[in-house]
Amino acid sequence: MTILIDQPDFGIEAGFNKADDVEKEAVLNGGFMMPHTNSFGHTFRDYHVESERQQGVENFYRTNHINQTYDFVKRMREEYGNLDKVEMSIWECCELLNDVVDESDPDLDEPQIEHLLQTAEAIRKDYPDEDWLHLTGLIHDLGKVLLHPSFGGLPQWAVVGDTYPVGCAFDKSIVHHKYFEENPDYHNPAYNTKYGVYSEGCGLNNVMMSWGHDDYMYLVAKENDTTLPSAALFIIRYHSFYALHRSGSYKQLMNGEDVENLKWLEIFNKYDLYSKSKVRIDVEKVKPYYLSLIEKYFPAKLRW
């Protein structure tokens, strides 16, 4: 079961902000001050700068874009939607991520648990009364446990990276778009038009996204009867959908509920992206608070 929350009045229209508006938006919403560079000293989400990780990131996206087809996503959702891999708590899953590094991310080379807590604590500081948003910050990337042997040890290209719809044309705003030309769906007339297998305003809930940690964690939360609000589930499922919330692409597929929930995702995104830093979090100090939120919104053990 999910609960609804009042939508915030931001004094702006539900945004499909272009990339050059994002920084202005972030300053307006809350007191979080965004750093200008990532932990490597480069601007955030710069996929072209020569850096220690740039070539590896580009190779990752080439493999991702070639293999993420409509049929592949359908198979993954059927297999992992059974939630029959492991039974464990949310915090146990957080600890399982200690050794995971996201090869698709040009901004971060720290273990994922560091990023989860950086995100959650930054949100907590600016939105102290929205405890559901604090917890969303903590759990939004837990689906990356798909990389762990207990979950089949999926390859990085099937777990991390930007997400995008499959079953319709791949928008040019997607990073390293050129590699989609090697994807079978790119040449399939059933899947390579603006709407493909979908219709205008059908709602993102009816759209299949490229398979990865976002969609998996959404399924885990939903099927384990979380009481988090619908905005939290929207954030979990679409926080890597940069073609939408950074470039405004695919808005033709959204319905009214998506537009409302996007407001919260745009708030969340600045913390998800810009909290990646070398600042360390005292895990033991903040752990009791997050355990209390987990108890409030989730069962003690979840099926994964």
Secondary structure as GFF3:
##gff-version 3
##sequence-region A 1 304
A	DSSP	alpha_helix	19	28	.	.	.	ID=ss1
A	DSSP	alpha_helix	54	67	.	.	.	ID=ss2
A	DSSP	alpha_helix	70	80	.	.	.	ID=ss3
A	DSSP	beta_strand	87	88	.	.	.	ID=ss4
A	DSSP	alpha_helix	90	96	.	.	.	ID=ss5
A	DSSP	three_ten_helix	97	99	.	.	.	ID=ss6
A	DSSP	alpha_helix	112	126	.	.	.	ID=ss7
A	DSSP	alpha_helix	131	139	.	.	.	ID=ss8
A	DSSP	three_ten_helix	142	147	.	.	.	ID=ss9
A	DSSP	three_ten_helix	149	151	.	.	.	ID=ss10
A	DSSP	three_ten_helix	156	158	.	.	.	ID=ss11
A	DSSP	three_ten_helix	177	182	.	.	.	ID=ss12
A	DSSP	three_ten_helix	184	187	.	.	.	ID=ss13
A	DSSP	three_ten_helix	204	206	.	.	.	ID=ss14
A	DSSP	alpha_helix	213	223	.	.	.	ID=ss15
A	DSSP	alpha_helix	230	238	.	.	.	ID=ss16
A	DSSP	alpha_helix	242	245	.	.	.	ID=ss17
A	DSSP	three_ten_helix	251	253	.	.	.	ID=ss18
A	DSSP	alpha_helix	256	274	.	.	.	ID=ss19
A	DSSP	alpha_helix	283	297	.	.	.	ID=ss20
A	DSSP	beta_strand	302	303	.	.	.	ID=ss21
###
